[in-house]
Amino acid sequence: MLASVLNSSKAIQVNISIIRAFIALREFALNFKELSDKIVEMEKQYNMQFADVFEALDYLMEEKRIEVEQRERPRIGFKT
């Protein structure tokens, strides 16, 4: 948060690096098939104990799926 408040070139570069790291981590986690399968397996095994956690994970996975579908859909309109 401090890097967002400070107005120096070093703070800006640190802030950009942090954001890029989180983006890479999110893409890795969502594209990692084995991790996704493990989450589904755990959901089946411990459904009642961690219902809220699995609901949040399902929401995030669904959000990513919709985002990918929107990005990969055929474009319409003016093309350059």
C-alpha positions as CSV (number, residue, x, y, z in Angstrom):
1,M,0.0,0.0,0.0
2,L,2.9,2.4,0.7
3,A,4.2,2.0,-2.8
4,S,0.8,3.2,-4.1
5,V,1.0,6.4,-1.9
6,L,4.6,7.3,-2.6
7,N,5.3,9.3,-5.7
8,S,8.8,8.2,-6.7
9,S,9.9,6.2,-9.7
10,K,11.2,3.4,-7.4
11,A,7.8,3.1,-5.6
12,I,6.0,3.0,-8.9
13,Q,8.3,0.2,-10.2
14,V,7.8,-1.8,-7.0
15,N,4.0,-1.4,-7.2
16,I,4.0,-2.6,-10.8
17,S,6.2,-5.6,-9.9
18,I,3.8,-6.5,-7.1
19,I,0.8,-6.4,-9.3
20,R,2.5,-8.5,-12.0
21,A,3.5,-11.1,-9.4
22,F,-0.1,-11.4,-8.2
23,I,-1.4,-11.7,-11.8
24,A,1.1,-14.4,-12.6
25,L,0.2,-16.2,-9.3
26,R,-3.5,-16.0,-10.2
27,E,-3.0,-17.3,-13.7
28,F,-0.8,-20.1,-12.5
29,A,-3.3,-21.2,-9.8
30,L,-6.3,-21.1,-12.2
31,N,-4.5,-22.9,-15.1
32,F,-3.0,-25.6,-13.0
33,K,-5.1,-28.6,-13.8
34,E,-3.8,-30.8,-11.0
35,L,-4.6,-28.2,-8.4
36,S,-8.1,-27.8,-9.8
37,D,-8.6,-31.6,-9.6
38,K,-7.3,-31.7,-6.1
39,I,-9.8,-29.0,-5.0
40,V,-12.7,-30.9,-6.5
41,E,-11.5,-34.1,-4.7
42,M,-11.2,-32.3,-1.4
43,E,-14.6,-30.7,-2.0
44,K,-16.2,-34.2,-2.3
45,Q,-14.3,-35.5,0.8
46,Y,-14.8,-32.5,3.2
47,N,-17.9,-30.8,1.8
48,M,-19.6,-30.2,5.1
49,Q,-16.6,-29.0,7.0
50,F,-15.4,-26.4,4.5
51,A,-18.5,-25.4,2.7
52,D,-17.8,-21.7,2.8
53,V,-14.3,-22.1,1.5
54,F,-15.4,-24.3,-1.4
55,E,-18.2,-21.9,-2.3
56,A,-15.6,-19.1,-2.5
57,L,-13.3,-21.3,-4.6
58,D,-16.1,-22.3,-6.9
59,Y,-17.0,-18.6,-7.4
60,L,-13.4,-17.7,-8.3
61,M,-13.1,-20.6,-10.7
62,E,-16.4,-19.8,-12.4
63,E,-15.4,-16.1,-12.6
64,K,-12.2,-17.1,-14.4
65,R,-14.0,-19.5,-16.7
66,I,-16.4,-16.7,-17.8
67,E,-13.5,-14.3,-18.3
68,V,-11.7,-16.8,-20.5
69,E,-14.9,-17.5,-22.5
70,Q,-15.4,-13.7,-23.1
71,R,-11.7,-13.2,-24.1
72,E,-11.8,-16.1,-26.6
73,R,-15.2,-15.4,-28.2
74,P,-15.3,-14.3,-31.8
75,R,-15.1,-10.6,-32.1
76,I,-17.7,-8.6,-34.0
77,G,-17.7,-5.1,-35.3
78,F,-15.0,-3.0,-36.9
79,K,-11.7,-4.8,-37.4
80,T,-8.4,-3.1,-37.9
